[in-house]
Every structure is written in C-alpha cells, then in structure tokens.
Amino acid sequence: MNKPIKIISCLGTGNYEETTYNHPQFPEINQQVKTCFIQEAVCDFYQAQSVYVLLTNGAKKRNWDALQEIFANKKNVELIPLGIPENNTPEDIWTIFNVITNAIEPNDEIVFDITHSFRSIPMVVLLSISYLRTINNVKVKGFVYGAYDPSKKGQDMPTFDLLPIMSLLDWITATDQFVKTGNGKQLVNLLTENQEENSTTLELATKIQSISQGLQLLRPRDVIKEASTLDDAIQKAKESVIKELPPFEKLLGKVKEDYHNLGVNLEDGDEKQDLINMLNMIEWYYKKDKIVQSICLAREWLVSFVCYQLNLKLDSINIDSSNSGERWEAELLLNGGTNKKDKYTSKYLEQWNELDTDPDAPLTKTLKDIWANQLLLSNLRNDVLHAGFRKEPRAASDIEKRFVLIIDELKKLAESI
C-alpha cells in the first residue's frame, strides 16, 4: 500500500494574490484550484495529507498566518512549518539540507514545490532528492513549479511537473556507471521503462544488457559480437530517446565512444582481428580498474596467440584432464612442451621450435618469459583467482605493477602480427 504523499514547499515574503492554478498532468482529479497560495493547489492536485513549508522568519511574519487560515478548513491535512535561515552562507545551505532530509522518512512519497523557492534552495532540493532516493528509498512523485504571472491577472496559471527533466540525473548516473564499470543494469532499466512499443529503444537496451553481461562474466566473444552493432542500435534509438530527453544524445555519444573499439566487426575465421579485439578488451578492463578480469583475459590471450602462430583452434578447450584439445596443447608448449605426469610430449613441439626465426629474439623465449619465467602471467592469474590463499601470495601492488609490464609485452606481440 502506498504511503500518504508529503508536500515539501517554500513560502516567501511576497504579496500573494488570488489566482486559479491548473495542473494538466492530472485531468482526472481536481484540475483547477482558486487560491492565493500555491501550497493549497499542490495539496489538492496530489491529494496530500501533509504539507511541510520551508520559511524564514520574514516569511513567517508576512504570510504564515494567512496560509494557516487556508489550511484550517482542510481537516485531513497537516500543515507543518520548517524554519530555515535568512542568509545564504555555506553553513546555512547545509542547515536547509538537513531540515529537508530530516522531515522525510524512509520510503516516503514526496512532491517538491519550488514555486516560491529562492537563492540556493532549488539546488539544495535537487541534492536532497538525489540523496534521499539513494539513502531512504524515497519516491519523488512530482517536482512542481507554479508559473504565476502577475501581469496576467484573471487568467488561469499553469503548474508544471518538472520531474521528467529531473530524470536526467538518473540517465547521467546510469550512463556513467555503464561507461566506467561496464554495468548496464540501470541504463537498461531506464531504456525499457514505458517503452513496450518502441522496438528500437528495446533493441538498444537488449544490446547494452548483452554487452554488460559479457563484460561482467568475461565473455569476450559475446562482447565483441554485440559491440560490433552497438553504433547502429544507438543511431536507430537516438531519435525516440532524445524526443523525451534531448541531452541524452550526448550521453549516447559517450557510450558509443567508449565501446566502439570493443566491437570491430569480425568475419568468420578472422583470428588475427579476434586477437586485436581481445587485446582492446584487456586494456579496457585495466583502464576501468577491473584488474582481475584483465589478468584472466590476458592469460587466455597469450594461449590464443600461440594457437594463432601454430594455426591451431583458438577455442578448442580441454574439458577433462586428459591431453586433448589444441588449446591444451598450446598451454602445454608454454609450460615446456612435456606433461611429466602423463609422460606426454606435445605433438606440436617441432612447429613450436620453428617459431624462433630470429636467433637474437626467439619468439618462444619471449612467450615463456611472459607466461612463467619472468613476468609470471599464469601465476598471477592463479594468485588473483585464489584470492591470495596460496603459499607466498603476491602483494596486490606487486601484481598490478607486474601486469602493466605484461600489457606492454602483449602489445608488442600484437604488433608483430
């Protein structure tokens, strides 16, 4: 069951004259209210049971008694004064912030009326809304402005619900989260909200969800596939999204810019481009401070690089513990070429040795140095996945420093092909 709506409003020192306010967002309820005070109109529009009024000492002396008289006839509505400072110092702003937030309880449903707000109050209200929604799960049902114009006496005065414009805060937060972390859940929710019939918007949401899931669960092929058509999906959905929220065009541009390099379109069998795309993802993870994912993918990249050099299948993965699978063979070569336990020597050992065409810079030595001898990529991967529960685990700072060197070496290998 929904909680009764609370109104948070402001009262000033002006000479408020009677006018008729209308609220076109709610044609099914009391759409017109004739009053001197916008608080009465907003209370009727939203059928609130309590109205909290921010007022300075000057506003209290000038208009509080008259407002009380109006609400004396509303038996089911509580009118509550919230005293705020006259001045506008940083300390006063924090006082106003605390006054607003202390008046609101968890899970409250709130309507903010900023018609007679002044100085920094609109900014404080915006910050309060963002804070309360995060901390107390407060639901903001309206963000109202009554457009009173004294030059138009006798005419109805509209009130506007600015909540759709405020939703830009949600879009900024959701887009920022997706760009910085790869988590697209909030952005997908916003894109799918009230968009049942908009196929282009839903298509973009599905695309972002697939990319997000692929990034979180370390599925490079899935990410590459979905990111390769992300630009087209953004272009198709852009018109319908910016119709409701014009600034979102720039936010979509940021998404496109950040994910473009992850989605170079692959042709079947283009293993070289596959390696390049995977390396782009390794760097993407690292730049987003997702070191664990970056290390894990780097480890698989090096195995894939060996497969590419020997013309083996990149995705032939060993499922059991037997010496089967071409990818398993590549790992065996990086580990020396012989499985002492099974007394098995890789059947590709001769091809592996033939990679050393440059005696001054043998490729196999470089690969083994990265894998196990000097930079210890394989060991680092095991260290982070075992959460440090190993004999003599490495310090986190050492892992990151070493991994920076590994990325540089992987780039050199990529340039060689």
DRENVEXKE-617888 format. One record per residue (C-alpha): x, y, z; residue in three letters. Coordinates in pm, 1 decimal. Layout:
<nodes>
{{X; Y; Z}; ALA} ...
</nodes>
This chain:
<nodes>
{{0.0; 0.0; 0.0}; MET} {{132.5; 344.0; -96.0}; ASN} {{217.1; 586.0; 183.4}; LYS} {{34.8; 922.4; 201.1}; PRO} {{203.5; 1187.3; -9.9}; ILE} {{404.5; 1461.8; 159.4}; LYS} {{442.6; 1805.5; 4.1}; ILE} {{766.6; 1997.8; 61.6}; ILE} {{707.6; 2361.2; -32.0}; SER} {{850.8; 2710.7; 17.4}; CYS} {{680.9; 3024.9; 145.7}; LEU} {{820.0; 3367.2; 66.9}; GLY} {{756.3; 3726.1; 171.1}; THR} {{563.5; 3827.6; -142.4}; GLY} {{212.1; 3967.4; -161.6}; ASN} {{33.3; 3662.3; -299.1}; TYR} {{-286.8; 3738.9; -487.3}; GLU} {{-569.3; 3503.4; -565.0}; GLU} {{-543.4; 3319.9; -893.4}; THR} {{-657.5; 2992.0; -1048.3}; THR} {{-392.9; 2724.5; -1083.7}; TYR} {{-442.4; 2429.7; -1315.6}; ASN} {{-240.5; 2112.7; -1342.6}; HIS} {{-288.4; 1948.2; -1683.9}; PRO} {{-97.7; 1636.4; -1580.2}; GLN} {{-398.0; 1531.5; -1373.0}; PHE} {{-717.8; 1587.9; -1572.3}; PRO} {{-894.5; 1311.2; -1379.5}; GLU} {{-876.8; 1487.8; -1040.9}; ILE} {{-930.0; 1841.5; -913.8}; ASN} {{-766.6; 2017.0; -1207.0}; GLN} {{-828.5; 2379.5; -1106.6}; GLN} {{-780.4; 2543.6; -767.9}; VAL} {{-856.2; 2909.1; -695.6}; LYS} {{-626.9; 3029.4; -418.3}; THR} {{-366.1; 3280.7; -307.5}; CYS} {{-125.8; 3007.7; -211.0}; PHE} {{27.9; 2751.3; -445.6}; ILE} {{59.8; 2516.4; -145.3}; GLN} {{-317.8; 2470.4; -140.1}; GLU} {{-330.2; 2396.6; -511.8}; ALA} {{-46.7; 2141.8; -499.9}; VAL} {{-201.0; 1976.1; -195.4}; CYS} {{-531.8; 1935.0; -380.4}; ASP} {{-370.3; 1820.2; -704.1}; PHE} {{-179.3; 1540.9; -532.4}; TYR} {{-433.5; 1476.4; -255.3}; GLN} {{-161.2; 1506.5; 6.3}; ALA} {{-212.6; 1457.8; 379.6}; GLN} {{77.7; 1670.1; 499.6}; SER} {{242.0; 1989.3; 374.1}; VAL} {{585.8; 2088.6; 503.1}; TYR} {{664.0; 2454.2; 445.5}; VAL} {{1016.4; 2596.0; 438.8}; LEU} {{1001.2; 2952.7; 568.8}; LEU} {{1232.7; 3218.9; 705.2}; THR} {{1139.2; 3443.8; 995.3}; ASN} {{1042.3; 3713.6; 744.6}; GLY} {{813.8; 3478.3; 552.6}; ALA} {{659.9; 3354.7; 877.4}; LYS} {{573.2; 3708.2; 987.2}; LYS} {{434.6; 3803.3; 645.7}; ARG} {{236.5; 3502.4; 520.4}; ASN} {{226.2; 3214.8; 769.0}; TRP} {{-94.7; 3316.6; 949.5}; ASP} {{-281.5; 3357.7; 621.1}; ALA} {{-162.5; 3016.8; 499.6}; LEU} {{-274.5; 2857.5; 827.8}; GLN} {{-619.9; 3004.9; 782.0}; GLU} {{-646.6; 2844.3; 438.9}; ILE} {{-547.3; 2502.0; 571.4}; PHE} {{-768.7; 2528.4; 879.0}; ALA} {{-1055.1; 2418.2; 654.8}; ASN} {{-865.3; 2107.3; 541.5}; LYS} {{-933.9; 1873.3; 831.3}; LYS} {{-732.1; 1581.2; 695.6}; ASN} {{-422.3; 1781.3; 603.4}; VAL} {{-141.7; 1867.5; 845.7}; GLU} {{45.2; 2194.2; 784.7}; LEU} {{397.2; 2183.2; 930.1}; ILE} {{642.4; 2477.0; 941.4}; PRO} {{1011.7; 2414.7; 877.6}; LEU} {{1220.4; 2712.2; 983.4}; GLY} {{1522.2; 2793.3; 769.1}; ILE} {{1791.8; 3066.4; 790.2}; PRO} {{1751.4; 3406.1; 625.1}; GLU} {{2104.6; 3409.4; 487.1}; ASN} {{2276.4; 3200.2; 222.5}; ASN} {{2615.3; 3103.5; 367.9}; THR} {{2753.5; 2751.8; 315.4}; PRO} {{2656.1; 2674.6; 675.4}; GLU} {{2300.3; 2795.5; 605.3}; ASP} {{2277.8; 2576.9; 295.2}; ILE} {{2371.5; 2268.5; 498.6}; TRP} {{2113.4; 2368.6; 757.5}; THR} {{1842.8; 2381.8; 488.7}; ILE} {{1959.7; 2045.7; 352.0}; PHE} {{1930.3; 1889.9; 698.3}; ASN} {{1589.2; 2047.2; 758.5}; VAL} {{1455.9; 1893.2; 435.4}; ILE} {{1609.9; 1549.3; 478.4}; THR} {{1514.5; 1521.0; 846.1}; ASN} {{1149.7; 1584.2; 760.7}; ALA} {{1137.1; 1281.0; 531.5}; ILE} {{1124.1; 918.6; 641.1}; GLU} {{1232.4; 604.6; 453.4}; PRO} {{1000.8; 503.2; 168.3}; ASN} {{807.2; 832.1; 179.8}; ASP} {{633.7; 955.9; -133.8}; GLU} {{720.3; 1320.5; -186.4}; ILE} {{616.6; 1611.5; -404.6}; VAL} {{852.4; 1909.7; -409.2}; PHE} {{704.0; 2250.2; -488.9}; ASP} {{970.0; 2506.7; -583.8}; ILE} {{735.8; 2786.5; -694.6}; THR} {{844.1; 3029.0; -422.1}; HIS} {{1191.0; 2891.9; -360.4}; SER} {{1474.9; 3143.2; -365.7}; PHE} {{1853.1; 3171.1; -366.6}; ARG} {{2013.5; 2827.7; -336.7}; SER} {{1700.1; 2635.8; -235.9}; ILE} {{1629.3; 2479.7; -580.7}; PRO} {{1984.4; 2342.4; -584.8}; MET} {{1951.1; 2214.2; -227.0}; VAL} {{1620.8; 2048.1; -316.4}; VAL} {{1782.8; 1870.0; -612.2}; LEU} {{2064.9; 1743.2; -393.5}; LEU} {{1816.2; 1636.6; -129.1}; SER} {{1616.9; 1438.6; -383.8}; ILE} {{1925.0; 1256.0; -509.3}; SER} {{2041.3; 1187.7; -153.9}; TYR} {{1703.8; 1068.6; -23.3}; LEU} {{1636.4; 837.2; -314.8}; ARG} {{1968.5; 665.5; -251.3}; THR} {{1967.5; 659.3; 128.4}; ILE} {{1599.0; 626.3; 217.2}; ASN} {{1440.1; 481.6; -96.1}; ASN} {{1220.5; 790.4; -119.5}; VAL} {{987.0; 807.4; -418.9}; LYS} {{955.4; 1150.8; -577.2}; VAL} {{607.2; 1179.8; -727.9}; LYS} {{634.4; 1537.0; -851.8}; GLY} {{864.6; 1837.5; -888.2}; PHE} {{620.3; 2124.5; -927.5}; VAL} {{651.7; 2483.0; -1040.4}; TYR} {{351.6; 2716.2; -1049.4}; GLY} {{400.7; 2967.5; -1330.3}; ALA} {{228.4; 3264.7; -1166.5}; TYR} {{246.4; 3581.7; -1376.5}; ASP} {{111.3; 3898.2; -1208.8}; PRO} {{74.6; 4064.8; -1549.3}; SER} {{-192.8; 3808.8; -1644.0}; LYS} {{-448.3; 3868.7; -1372.0}; LYS} {{-775.7; 3688.8; -1424.0}; GLY} {{-619.4; 3415.2; -1634.7}; GLN} {{-554.9; 3058.7; -1525.1}; ASP} {{-196.5; 2992.7; -1422.9}; MET} {{-42.7; 2658.2; -1519.9}; PRO} {{164.6; 2441.0; -1293.3}; THR} {{433.7; 2223.5; -1444.8}; PHE} {{573.6; 1894.7; -1324.3}; ASP} {{947.6; 1915.0; -1392.7}; LEU} {{1010.6; 1555.7; -1284.3}; LEU} {{1078.1; 1434.2; -1642.7}; PRO} {{1357.8; 1690.8; -1670.5}; ILE} {{1492.9; 1578.6; -1336.0}; MET} {{1518.4; 1226.5; -1471.9}; SER} {{1832.5; 1349.4; -1647.7}; LEU} {{2009.1; 1285.3; -1314.7}; LEU} {{1911.8; 918.6; -1341.2}; ASP} {{2029.9; 896.4; -1702.8}; TRP} {{2361.2; 1062.6; -1616.8}; ILE} {{2420.0; 823.6; -1326.3}; THR} {{2321.1; 515.2; -1527.5}; ALA} {{2529.6; 610.9; -1831.1}; THR} {{2828.6; 696.6; -1614.3}; ASP} {{2801.9; 359.1; -1442.1}; GLN} {{2791.7; 173.4; -1774.4}; PHE} {{3081.2; 369.1; -1923.9}; VAL} {{3302.7; 344.5; -1615.1}; LYS} {{3225.4; -7.9; -1495.4}; THR} {{3051.7; -197.9; -1775.3}; GLY} {{2744.9; -247.7; -1554.6}; ASN} {{2447.7; -151.8; -1772.5}; GLY} {{2161.9; -261.5; -1545.8}; LYS} {{2041.2; 88.6; -1453.6}; GLN} {{2068.9; 210.9; -1811.8}; LEU} {{1874.6; -90.3; -1940.8}; VAL} {{1600.4; -25.6; -1683.2}; ASN} {{1566.2; 336.6; -1795.9}; LEU} {{1562.5; 241.7; -2163.9}; LEU} {{1292.7; -20.0; -2115.2}; THR} {{1076.4; 186.0; -1879.6}; GLU} {{745.6; 262.1; -2053.8}; ASN} {{891.0; 158.8; -2390.6}; GLN} {{685.5; -155.0; -2461.2}; GLU} {{605.4; -47.2; -2817.3}; GLU} {{935.3; 116.4; -2910.8}; ASN} {{1131.4; -158.5; -3081.6}; SER} {{1445.1; 49.9; -3147.7}; THR} {{1480.3; 151.5; -2782.4}; THR} {{1422.9; -204.3; -2664.5}; LEU} {{1678.6; -328.9; -2916.3}; GLU} {{1937.1; -86.5; -2776.4}; LEU} {{1852.4; -196.9; -2421.8}; ALA} {{1899.0; -562.3; -2518.6}; THR} {{2231.9; -479.1; -2681.4}; LYS} {{2359.4; -295.2; -2372.2}; ILE} {{2238.9; -575.6; -2145.7}; GLN} {{2426.1; -835.6; -2353.4}; SER} {{2745.9; -627.1; -2351.1}; ILE} {{2713.9; -572.0; -1977.1}; SER} {{2662.7; -941.0; -1904.2}; GLN} {{2950.8; -1036.3; -2131.3}; GLY} {{3182.9; -791.1; -1957.1}; LEU} {{3081.2; -897.6; -1607.6}; GLN} {{3114.4; -1270.5; -1684.4}; LEU} {{3426.6; -1240.7; -1901.2}; LEU} {{3279.6; -1346.0; -2236.4}; ARG} {{3493.9; -1158.3; -2491.7}; PRO} {{3334.8; -1316.8; -2799.1}; ARG} {{2986.1; -1213.9; -2680.5}; ASP} {{3101.2; -858.0; -2610.1}; VAL} {{3273.4; -824.7; -2946.2}; ILE} {{2966.8; -955.3; -3130.1}; LYS} {{2723.0; -720.4; -2956.3}; GLU} {{2953.4; -416.8; -2954.2}; ALA} {{3010.1; -451.0; -3328.9}; SER} {{2647.5; -342.4; -3391.6}; THR} {{2612.4; -102.8; -3097.0}; LEU} {{2667.9; 207.6; -3312.5}; ASP} {{2376.0; 111.5; -3538.2}; ASP} {{2149.3; 40.7; -3241.9}; ALA} {{2230.7; 380.7; -3089.3}; ILE} {{2160.0; 556.8; -3417.7}; GLN} {{1820.6; 387.0; -3454.9}; LYS} {{1710.4; 455.6; -3097.2}; ALA} {{1851.4; 806.8; -3071.4}; LYS} {{1554.2; 990.3; -3220.1}; GLU} {{1293.4; 835.4; -2991.7}; SER} {{1505.8; 871.5; -2676.4}; VAL} {{1609.0; 1234.3; -2725.8}; ILE} {{1249.4; 1327.6; -2803.7}; LYS} {{1179.8; 1279.4; -2432.5}; GLU} {{1525.5; 1376.6; -2308.0}; LEU} {{1721.7; 1592.9; -2556.0}; PRO} {{2053.8; 1594.8; -2361.5}; PRO} {{2070.6; 1216.3; -2379.2}; PHE} {{2211.6; 1243.4; -2731.6}; GLU} {{2545.5; 1346.3; -2579.6}; LYS} {{2527.7; 1062.3; -2327.9}; LEU} {{2464.8; 811.8; -2606.6}; LEU} {{2764.9; 958.9; -2784.0}; GLY} {{2976.0; 884.7; -2477.6}; LYS} {{2859.0; 522.1; -2475.8}; VAL} {{2940.0; 491.4; -2846.1}; LYS} {{3285.7; 642.9; -2800.0}; GLU} {{3376.3; 417.6; -2509.0}; ASP} {{3262.0; 87.3; -2658.3}; TYR} {{3342.8; 140.7; -3025.6}; HIS} {{3689.3; -20.5; -3009.0}; ASN} {{3548.3; -334.4; -2848.5}; LEU} {{3328.9; -407.2; -3144.5}; GLY} {{3535.3; -425.7; -3460.2}; VAL} {{3319.7; -646.7; -3680.1}; ASN} {{3455.3; -995.6; -3716.5}; LEU} {{3438.3; -1216.4; -4019.6}; GLU} {{3427.0; -1590.7; -3963.7}; ASP} {{3777.8; -1723.5; -3914.9}; GLY} {{3939.4; -1381.5; -3872.5}; ASP} {{4156.7; -1491.4; -3582.3}; GLU} {{4401.0; -1202.3; -3615.7}; LYS} {{4120.7; -949.3; -3562.8}; GLN} {{3992.2; -1167.4; -3281.0}; ASP} {{4326.4; -1125.0; -3103.5}; LEU} {{4323.5; -749.8; -3159.4}; ILE} {{3971.3; -717.6; -3019.9}; ASN} {{4062.0; -926.6; -2716.4}; MET} {{4364.2; -706.0; -2652.7}; LEU} {{4139.5; -398.4; -2669.3}; ASN} {{3922.7; -561.7; -2402.9}; MET} {{4223.9; -636.6; -2183.3}; ILE} {{4315.7; -267.6; -2194.0}; GLU} {{3951.5; -164.6; -2139.0}; TRP} {{3930.4; -378.8; -1824.9}; TYR} {{4260.3; -242.1; -1697.6}; TYR} {{4162.3; 121.5; -1752.6}; LYS} {{3834.6; 58.8; -1565.9}; LYS} {{4030.2; -82.8; -1268.4}; ASP} {{3897.4; -432.4; -1334.5}; LYS} {{4237.4; -589.5; -1285.0}; ILE} {{4114.9; -942.6; -1216.3}; VAL} {{3921.2; -963.8; -1544.7}; GLN} {{4209.0; -804.2; -1730.7}; SER} {{4462.8; -1056.0; -1594.7}; ILE} {{4234.9; -1352.2; -1668.5}; CYS} {{4173.2; -1242.8; -2025.4}; LEU} {{4543.8; -1166.8; -2078.6}; ALA} {{4628.2; -1521.9; -1975.3}; ARG} {{4382.8; -1659.7; -2233.2}; GLU} {{4507.7; -1409.7; -2492.6}; TRP} {{4859.9; -1547.0; -2471.1}; LEU} {{4733.8; -1902.0; -2523.9}; VAL} {{4527.8; -1779.2; -2819.8}; SER} {{4836.8; -1609.4; -2962.1}; PHE} {{5025.2; -1940.3; -2955.4}; VAL} {{4726.9; -2109.4; -3124.0}; CYS} {{4732.7; -1842.1; -3393.6}; TYR} {{5105.5; -1885.5; -3452.2}; GLN} {{5068.5; -2262.7; -3487.6}; LEU} {{4740.1; -2246.9; -3681.3}; ASN} {{4552.5; -2425.1; -3402.3}; LEU} {{4192.4; -2370.3; -3299.5}; LYS} {{4158.4; -2078.1; -3059.4}; LEU} {{3850.2; -2216.1; -2885.2}; ASP} {{3938.1; -2584.8; -2859.0}; SER} {{3924.3; -2606.2; -2481.0}; ILE} {{4030.0; -2901.3; -2269.6}; ASN} {{3722.0; -3011.3; -2073.8}; ILE} {{3866.3; -3308.0; -1885.0}; ASP} {{4215.7; -3363.9; -1752.7}; SER} {{4340.8; -3564.5; -2046.9}; SER} {{4587.1; -3432.0; -2303.3}; ASN} {{4323.3; -3349.0; -2562.1}; SER} {{4237.3; -3028.9; -2738.6}; GLY} {{4454.2; -2798.9; -2944.1}; GLU} {{4427.5; -2516.8; -2693.2}; ARG} {{4550.3; -2753.5; -2425.1}; TRP} {{4847.5; -2828.1; -2649.8}; GLU} {{4926.6; -2455.7; -2669.4}; ALA} {{4926.7; -2429.8; -2291.7}; GLU} {{5149.3; -2735.4; -2269.5}; LEU} {{5402.4; -2572.4; -2503.9}; LEU} {{5408.3; -2259.4; -2287.3}; LEU} {{5478.5; -2485.2; -1990.0}; ASN} {{5773.8; -2654.4; -2157.0}; GLY} {{5609.7; -2892.3; -2403.9}; GLY} {{5603.6; -3204.1; -2186.1}; THR} {{5348.4; -3333.0; -1939.3}; ASN} {{5569.8; -3523.0; -1693.5}; LYS} {{5276.1; -3680.3; -1513.9}; LYS} {{5142.2; -3848.5; -1828.6}; ASP} {{5484.1; -3865.8; -1995.3}; LYS} {{5335.9; -3687.0; -2293.3}; TYR} {{5523.5; -3454.0; -2527.2}; THR} {{5326.8; -3209.7; -2740.7}; SER} {{5286.2; -3319.8; -3099.6}; LYS} {{5337.3; -2954.8; -3199.2}; TYR} {{5678.3; -2919.8; -3033.7}; LEU} {{5863.3; -2916.4; -3366.5}; GLU} {{5635.9; -2641.2; -3502.2}; GLN} {{5683.9; -2454.0; -3177.2}; TRP} {{6062.0; -2455.5; -3214.2}; ASN} {{6029.7; -2339.3; -3574.4}; GLU} {{5876.5; -2013.1; -3448.4}; LEU} {{6225.0; -1897.5; -3349.3}; ASP} {{6316.7; -1749.5; -3687.8}; THR} {{6511.9; -1467.1; -3522.9}; ASP} {{6801.7; -1608.8; -3317.0}; PRO} {{6853.6; -1271.0; -3146.0}; ASP} {{6490.1; -1258.6; -3030.0}; ALA} {{6343.7; -1609.2; -3019.8}; PRO} {{5965.4; -1589.7; -3003.9}; LEU} {{5925.0; -1896.4; -2784.9}; THR} {{6153.5; -1746.2; -2519.6}; LYS} {{5950.5; -1423.8; -2519.8}; THR} {{5626.2; -1617.0; -2479.6}; LEU} {{5760.4; -1833.7; -2196.5}; LYS} {{5908.0; -1528.1; -2023.3}; ASP} {{5566.4; -1366.3; -2017.6}; ILE} {{5389.3; -1688.7; -1922.7}; TRP} {{5606.7; -1830.1; -1644.8}; ALA} {{5971.7; -1726.3; -1633.6}; ASN} {{5991.0; -1352.3; -1567.6}; GLN} {{5650.8; -1182.0; -1575.0}; LEU} {{5461.8; -1486.3; -1441.4}; LEU} {{5129.1; -1418.5; -1612.5}; LEU} {{4996.7; -1768.4; -1544.8}; SER} {{5099.2; -1745.6; -1181.4}; ASN} {{4940.1; -1403.5; -1139.5}; LEU} {{4610.4; -1531.4; -1278.3}; ARG} {{4610.5; -1818.3; -1029.7}; ASN} {{4705.1; -1581.9; -747.6}; ASP} {{4410.8; -1346.5; -801.8}; VAL} {{4157.2; -1623.2; -866.6}; LEU} {{4257.4; -1799.4; -544.8}; HIS} {{4211.6; -1467.6; -359.4}; ALA} {{4565.1; -1484.1; -223.0}; GLY} {{4504.5; -1814.9; -44.2}; PHE} {{4824.9; -1968.5; -175.4}; ARG} {{5175.0; -2020.9; -48.7}; LYS} {{5357.4; -1684.9; -52.6}; GLU} {{5084.1; -1483.4; -230.2}; PRO} {{5194.4; -1167.8; -403.3}; ARG} {{5107.8; -822.8; -272.6}; ALA} {{4828.3; -650.6; -464.9}; ALA} {{5057.8; -360.8; -556.4}; SER} {{5316.9; -603.0; -698.9}; ASP} {{5052.6; -779.7; -907.9}; ILE} {{4939.8; -453.7; -1066.6}; GLU} {{5295.5; -328.3; -1133.9}; LYS} {{5389.1; -657.5; -1296.8}; ARG} {{5070.5; -662.9; -1502.3}; PHE} {{5145.4; -320.5; -1652.6}; VAL} {{5463.9; -472.5; -1795.7}; LEU} {{5268.5; -771.2; -1924.8}; ILE} {{5025.1; -548.1; -2115.6}; ILE} {{5318.6; -375.1; -2284.5}; ASP} {{5459.3; -712.2; -2390.8}; GLU} {{5122.4; -826.9; -2527.2}; LEU} {{5101.7; -509.5; -2733.7}; LYS} {{5442.4; -583.2; -2885.8}; LYS} {{5329.7; -933.9; -2975.7}; LEU} {{5013.2; -794.7; -3134.6}; ALA} {{5219.1; -550.0; -3341.0}; GLU} {{5429.6; -839.6; -3471.0}; SER} {{5125.6; -987.2; -3647.0}; ILE} 
</nodes>
